[in-house]
């Protein structure tokens, strides 16, 4: 069974940086589209960043474009989210997700992802 485990969250001051990691296990290949989402209480889960199954394409929400980068280490089957210039509005629980098929492109809808991690908290203080 595929499991995704996020780490790297924490408390940071505005303007600071954090790197989130998402380690996948229980599968024989890392070649699946993956993404990062975030959620605050009372709001829907929001797409943050995604990467295609080959890693050829990445896509970011407008709110994080230019500040966040997404990458993967295929050998470790680990997904990363580098977050720079953090703002208080970035405060949320961050989740990673993985597709289960090799569809082209970046997947931005949470409904299209099959596997999810348990989430990691990010708090940005002003």
N, C-alpha and C positions, 0 to 999 in steps of 0.2 A: 504494500500500500504506500502510495506516495505521501510523504510528509514534507512540509515546509516549515522551517523554524527561523523566525526573524530575531535579530539582535542589533544592538548598537544604539537603541533609543536612550533618551535621558533628558536632563535639564541643561539648557544652554542659554546664554544671553543673546539678545538680538544682535545680528551681525556675525554671529559665530557659525561654526560648521559642525556637522555630524555626518558619519557614514553608517548607513544601515546595511546589514547583510541579511541574506535569505538563503539558508542552506537547504538544499533539496536532498531527499534520500528515498530509497525504495523504488528507484527506476534505473534503467540501464542506459538511458541517453539523457543528455541535457538539452537536446535540440527541440525545444518547445518555446512558443511565445510566452513571455512572462511580463508581469506588470507590477507596479506599485500603486496602491490606493490609500486613501486616508479618510478618516471618519471622526467627526466630533459629535457629541451627544445631541440627539434631536435632529440630526441631518443625515442625508443619504451618503452612502459611501461614494467618494469622489475619486475619479481617475487622476493620477499624478504623472506617471511616466510608464512607458512600455517599450519593449524590445521585441523584434521579430524572431522567429525560431532560428534563423541562421545568424542572427545578430547584425544583419545588414542594415536594418532600419530601426530608428528610435523615434519616439514622439513624446512630447511633453504638453501638459496643460499650460494655458497662457499664464496662469498664476505662478508657475515655477520656472518657466522657460528662461534660460540664461543664468539661472542660479543652481539648478539641479542637473546632475548627469546620471545616466543609468548605464551599467556595464555588467558583464558577466564573466566568470571564470569557468569555462566549460569543463576543464579538467577537474575542478572541485565541485562542479554543479552548484555554483553559488552566484546569486544575483546581488548586485550592489546598488545603492542609491546614495550618491554623494550630494549632500545638501549644504550649500554655501549661502552666505548672506541671509541667514535665517531671520524670519520676522515673527512677531507674536501670532499672526494669523496662520502660521504654519503649524501651530500647536494642534495635535491630533493623535489618534492611534493610527499607525501606519501598518498596512497589510501588504504582503506580497501574494501574488497569485500566479498560477501556471495553467496553460492550456494543456489538453491531453491529445491534441492532434497537430499536425504540421500545416496549419492554415497560413496562407501568406499574409504579410503585413503585420501591423501592430494592432492589438486588440484593446479597445478602450472601454468596452462595456463590461461591467462586473458580471453580468449574467452569462457571459460567454466563457468565463473561466471555470474550470472544474475543481482545481485544488487551491486551498487557501491556508495561509499561516495563521497563527493565533494572535498576531499583532504585537507591536512594540510602541510604547508611549514616547512621544516627543513633546517636550514642553519648552517653549521659547519665551523667556522673560523679557520684559521691556526695560 
